[in-house]
Amino acid sequence: MSQTRIYIRPVARLAPSRGGAAGLPAITVAGRPDLAFAAAELIERTGTEIGRKVVPAGEVLSGRRVPPELLDRLCRPRPDIAGLGLDRPRLMGVVNVTPDSFSDGGRYLQADAAIAHALGLAAEGADILDIGGESTRPGSGAVDADAELARVLPVIEGLRGRTPVPLCIDTRNAEVMRRAAAAGASLINDVSALTHDPASLAAAAQTGLPVVLMHAQGDPRTMQDHPTYADVVLDVYDALEARIEACERAGIPRARLIVDPGIGFGKTLAHNLALLGALGIFHGLGCAILLGASRKSFIGHLTGADAASRLPGSLAAALAGVAQGVQILRVHDVAATRQAMAVWQGARDAG
Ligand code: HH2
């Protein structure tokens, strides 16, 4: 007999001026009064059977239908990450110190250019700077740790002391995690969710830093060959939950973890859209959610736009994330995303 697993996806978001104030029962997600929902989709999976039902908030909160631990994870406030409160969406600006990243490869390979770019993103309002020395675009091969260190360390060292914005190291290598942390990085972002390097779980735990666990099916070199899922949203959820549990066993508490469904990493267009449409389900994991959809090829597959012309699609994806309570958006275009968010939030708050 297969075990039954239960998932909850908040739906029907209420404007902050409605919900509690109007006496309507509401599910308050991640401790945020502005993330109040009038209902939730309850999903039950047993083997290959999946049942879905939308139920009103009052019934969800009664505790009869949802395991208390799941409800607690969904609703409990998220702790600060690298000194940043997650009571509003935060922007992570992308700094690719690589010759071959898919949208800006080679532009910031020299440390001076990368530092200037990072300071520019900070001036535009980035809350975090994500510094990476290895492209993980589809088809790319691994970079050895020494080459990666030679790219990222001068940038981290050059930025430390010049900006108060927390620095994040985007790496799959344990040694890079350790050295970046020692140089002043305040966050680790691993697109393999600490699976690529067998030493990375222990290394990340040792740094004491928060960690972004991103879902990927397969390795960047081959991940787009035949991505398959029984149900992409539930499978990604289960895989992230398994990685959270591995982290907890290794001494990294859930409160220090951020989850990311990994748009474009072993996913077809349909998979990416399904995940974008159901991001709210990941709040049930009890962690902050990060979304990285900026300039990604699913936008090109949907519209024909090349990587240089995907800002409108990137903004639409970012707002889809914000509407579902995503706490961190990883973006190349910080100023444009801030503007889009300001208009979206202004309209929501006035509604
Ligand atoms: N996407 C990329 C790299 N790192 N990290 C997280 N957490 N989530 C993502 O979606 C994500 C990521 C790929 O984008 P980019 O860095 O612009 O390209 P490349 O991998 O070619 O350097």
Residues whose N, C-alpha, C, O or C-beta is under 5 A from the ligand:
A	BS01	HH2	N96 D100 S101 F102 E134 S135 T136 R137 N189 V191 V212 M214 D260 G262 I263 G292
